[in-house]
Amino acid sequence: MGTEQFREIAKFLLDAELERRDVVRITKDKVPDLTVDDAYLIQEEIVKLKLEQGHSIVGPKMGLTSQAKMKQMNVEEPIYGYIFDNMVVQEGSAVSLSDFIHPKVEAEIAFVLGKDIEGPGISGAQVLAATDYVIPALELIDSRYENFNFTLPDVIADNASSSKVVLGNRLRKPEELELDLVGTTLSINGEIKDLGAGAAVLGHPANSVAMLANMLHRKGEKLTAGQIILTGGITGAVQLSKGDVVSAKLDGLGEVGFTVVE
């Protein structure tokens, strides 16, 4: 595969996102032997196309950060994608179901970097020292593939199912909290749908950011000051429906929520 084919597949996936229609996973019809490395090259083309459209990167996001998810996908490390400015939703506002294909939501902790972080060999402690704030977040994921059916290369190519993110209004210094012990509940219409603690994310959310920095180093990139980084789901991902009132409560970090309209 070459750059032209990577860009062609990237446009195919981006068109599906813009048109809110699901497609057959690319490893079924287009590239059955798609590798993880090639999938990231397709993802890079999606990033370029979004930047060409005038969007800007808010920061990267991590996915498959729980041991259960990594085991399910038969991987030894998480995956990453990117959040853009047009994906950020104001806390407490409404999102329209028509803007998605089949959205799900999960609760996370986001890191706001105060300093650049460049691998290799970055540790969680180094991440905490470089972090200005942590904030509660709800990530809305929305695979472009039919029935959320994909292989690992498929989901990487699809920008790790990135869709929208709702960031809380409360900022906390990371040293004020034991982030691995932050208890989290995800509720829809007042009913708790899932719960967990920060340790569900690679033992500690800072480990997720450290691993991301080390992964990005392989292609000569780094995390930069000012980026907002989603560290991965503390809770599982829950399907959304019209009329849902969604709320996550994170101990010491407060609450973040939104509503779903047609």
Helices and strands as residue ranges (DSSP letters): H 3-19, H 26-29, H 36-52, E 57-63, H 67-73, E 79-84, G 85-87, E 88-89, E 94-96, G 97-99, E 104-113, H 124-130, E 131-141, G 146-148, H 152-157, G 159-161, E 162-167, G 174-176, G 179-181, E 183-188, E 191-197, G 198-200, H 205-217, E 228-230, E 238-239, E 245-250, E 254-261
